């Protein structure tokens, strides 16, 4: 039975930092992480789940420390040989990483649910936090750009986020449903708060919120929903958050993050944690605001931000 005290909505590298802080701050079983799968795609005949793997590797302590994704001390023998034979090299997969993708793909083709496959991988890596795909269905984030309609990984990795984005589509979300395990997590009798990680709101969190029954369950969970802003002084630590927000006509600062999660998501937030550099915007934000240093470079930083989230006092929640 999945019965957490805290549920975290999470994308990849940025979100995984907070996930690790919460994982280390809470007893086993108290945290469940619902992870974006809009980035998932097929490559070299394998099913790749970048955000799920980044969260898993981070909590297991095997993630590449500088990149924040992929395995530490990885080798690329297979990829090097593939490139010599004329294969693609734009999406780099290490040898041990490939082994995980092979195992996942074998089970995927046997119609095992992604949630079940992920649970087994979590156990194999000796991780004691529940990691849940946002859905067992197939969802694909696609971007309408000045270079045409692009699959997420084509835009993000191959083209390095260079094209100008006009609109973002989360294909498959209308027919995607919440898994029983996600419903259990969000219906937990022990649930105290739902946290939105400092992941890219448009690329990592919006796909999760676009699943109709999941977003409805969030709003009816009856506990405070708290976001951690991914911007510091109007800048992203990594990734195209500011670029995307500006291209889509959004205000690229803490107020813009708040407005996205409220105006565009039907009043989702009860509180937001912003960086002290953005404290001057607190009076413009229409929910509870707390400030701290949100830059998470070290383990101590991750623990500090996690504690700020857990200690943030928010009255009420949804009926």
Order of alpha helices (4+ residues) and beta strands (2+ residues): beta-alpha-beta-beta-beta-alpha-alpha-alpha-alpha-beta-beta-beta-beta-alpha-beta-alpha-alpha-beta-beta-beta-alpha-alpha-beta-beta-alpha
